Amino acid sequence: MDYLRILLVPIIVGAFTTTYYIKNRGLPSEDLLLVNPLIYSIAIILVIVIFNELKVKKNELQKKGVLAKRNVTYIFILIIILYLISMNFIGYLISTILFLVIGFYLLGVRRKRDLVLLPLSVAFFFFFLFSFLLHVPLPLGPENRLLDQLEMIFR
């Protein structure tokens, strides 16, 4: 049962990669020029990760540090799922800023300046990059009015 817990994330990534490969293998070869090397790279990395995880001895799992790191991994998986769900309800900017603040805090960032400036700058950078430069629509929430005002400025 311990090995199943250790290998949960690699198994999920492998399942998604396999599903993606099966769904897209019928596409023309030109469309798969980037996809195939990425899928093969992920498969190789997954084999390496699974091999390394299986080498972990059972007594090391009993140590507090290993268990704490595993708990942080599970918390991050939960936070990522909540982030993806909340993006459709509260929009890209708010959900990304909250996700980054929580993520940085879990990774040990404690300075308030870093917990405020880094998420704000990263979220707004990618917002402007995708919305204005690449014209990729992002899920909008309450910031919809802000986007309308910014579009009038940049037109």
C-alpha positions as CSV (number, residue, x, y, z in Angstrom):
1,M,0.0,0.0,0.0
2,D,2.9,2.4,0.7
3,Y,4.2,1.9,-2.9
4,L,0.8,2.8,-4.3
5,R,0.9,6.1,-2.3
6,I,4.4,6.9,-3.5
7,L,3.6,6.2,-7.1
8,L,0.2,7.9,-7.2
9,V,1.4,11.1,-9.0
10,P,3.5,9.2,-11.6
11,I,0.6,6.8,-12.3
12,I,-1.8,9.7,-12.8
13,V,0.7,11.6,-15.1
14,G,1.3,8.3,-17.0
15,A,-2.5,7.8,-17.4
16,F,-3.0,11.3,-18.8
17,T,-0.1,11.0,-21.1
18,T,-1.2,7.6,-22.4
19,T,-4.8,8.9,-22.9
20,Y,-3.5,12.0,-24.8
21,Y,-1.3,9.9,-27.0
22,I,-4.1,7.5,-27.9
23,K,-6.5,10.3,-28.7
24,N,-4.0,12.1,-30.9
25,R,-2.2,9.3,-32.7
26,G,-4.5,9.5,-35.7
27,L,-3.5,13.1,-36.4
28,P,-1.2,13.9,-39.4
29,S,2.5,13.6,-38.7
30,E,3.0,17.3,-39.1
31,D,0.7,18.0,-36.1
32,L,2.7,15.5,-33.9
33,L,6.1,17.0,-34.5
34,L,6.2,18.5,-31.0
35,V,3.8,16.1,-29.3
36,N,5.6,12.8,-30.0
37,P,9.0,13.9,-28.5
38,L,7.2,15.3,-25.4
39,I,5.2,12.1,-24.9
40,Y,8.3,10.0,-25.3
41,S,10.3,12.2,-22.9
42,I,7.5,12.0,-20.3
43,A,7.5,8.2,-20.6
44,I,11.2,8.0,-20.1
45,I,11.1,10.4,-17.1
46,L,8.2,8.4,-15.6
47,V,10.2,5.2,-15.8
48,I,13.1,7.0,-14.0
49,V,10.8,8.5,-11.4
50,I,9.1,5.2,-10.7
51,F,12.4,3.4,-10.5
52,N,13.8,5.9,-8.0
53,E,10.6,5.9,-5.9
54,L,10.7,2.1,-5.7
55,K,14.3,2.3,-4.4
56,V,13.1,4.3,-1.3
57,K,13.4,2.0,1.7
58,K,10.4,1.5,4.0
59,N,12.3,2.8,7.1
60,E,12.9,6.1,5.3
61,L,9.2,6.5,4.9
62,Q,8.8,6.5,8.6
63,K,11.0,9.5,9.0
64,K,9.2,12.8,9.7
65,G,10.9,14.7,6.8
66,V,9.8,12.2,4.1
67,L,6.2,12.1,5.4
68,A,6.1,15.9,5.6
69,K,7.3,16.2,2.0
70,R,4.7,13.7,0.8
71,N,1.9,15.6,2.6
72,V,3.0,18.8,0.9
73,T,2.8,17.0,-2.4
74,Y,-0.8,15.9,-1.7
75,I,-1.7,19.4,-0.6
76,F,-0.3,20.8,-3.9
77,I,-2.3,18.3,-5.9
78,L,-5.4,19.4,-4.1
79,I,-4.5,23.1,-4.6
80,I,-4.0,22.6,-8.3
81,I,-7.3,20.9,-8.7
82,L,-9.0,23.7,-6.7
83,Y,-7.2,26.3,-8.8
84,L,-8.4,24.7,-12.1
85,I,-12.0,24.5,-10.8
86,S,-12.0,28.0,-9.3
87,M,-10.6,29.6,-12.5
88,N,-14.0,29.1,-14.2
89,F,-15.9,30.7,-11.4
90,I,-13.8,33.6,-10.2
91,G,-11.6,34.2,-13.3
92,Y,-8.0,33.9,-14.2
93,L,-6.5,36.8,-12.2
94,I,-8.0,36.2,-8.8
95,S,-7.6,32.4,-8.9
96,T,-4.0,32.6,-10.1
97,I,-3.0,35.2,-7.5
98,L,-4.6,33.0,-4.7
99,F,-2.9,29.9,-6.1
100,L,0.5,31.5,-6.2
101,V,0.2,33.0,-2.7
102,I,-0.8,29.7,-1.2
103,G,1.9,27.8,-3.2
104,F,4.7,30.2,-2.3
105,Y,3.6,30.0,1.4
106,L,3.7,26.2,1.3
107,L,7.2,26.3,-0.3
108,G,8.5,28.4,2.6
109,V,8.2,32.0,1.4
110,R,7.3,34.1,4.5
111,R,8.2,37.7,3.6
112,K,4.9,39.6,3.0
113,R,6.5,41.6,0.2
114,D,7.3,38.5,-1.7
115,L,3.9,37.0,-1.1
116,V,2.3,40.1,-2.5
117,L,4.5,41.3,-5.3
118,L,5.5,37.9,-6.9
119,P,2.0,36.6,-7.4
120,L,0.7,39.9,-8.6
121,S,3.5,40.5,-11.1
122,V,3.4,36.9,-12.4
123,A,-0.4,36.8,-12.8
124,F,-0.6,40.2,-14.5
125,F,2.4,39.4,-16.8
126,F,0.7,36.3,-18.1
127,F,-2.7,38.0,-18.2
128,F,-1.3,40.7,-20.5
129,L,0.8,38.2,-22.5
130,F,-2.1,35.9,-23.3
131,S,-4.9,38.5,-23.5
132,F,-3.2,41.4,-25.4
133,L,-0.2,40.0,-27.2
134,L,-1.3,36.5,-28.1
135,H,-5.1,37.2,-28.1
136,V,-5.8,34.0,-26.2
137,P,-9.0,34.4,-24.1
138,L,-8.7,33.6,-20.4
139,P,-11.5,32.8,-18.1
140,L,-12.9,36.1,-16.8
141,G,-14.5,36.7,-13.4
142,P,-15.0,40.0,-11.7
143,E,-12.0,41.4,-13.5
144,N,-14.1,41.5,-16.7
145,R,-14.7,45.3,-16.2
146,L,-10.9,45.8,-15.8
147,L,-10.3,44.0,-19.1
148,D,-12.9,46.1,-20.9
149,Q,-11.3,49.3,-19.7
150,L,-7.8,48.1,-20.6
151,E,-8.9,47.2,-24.1
152,M,-10.2,50.7,-24.6
153,I,-6.8,52.1,-23.6
154,F,-4.8,49.8,-25.9
155,R,-7.0,50.2,-29.0
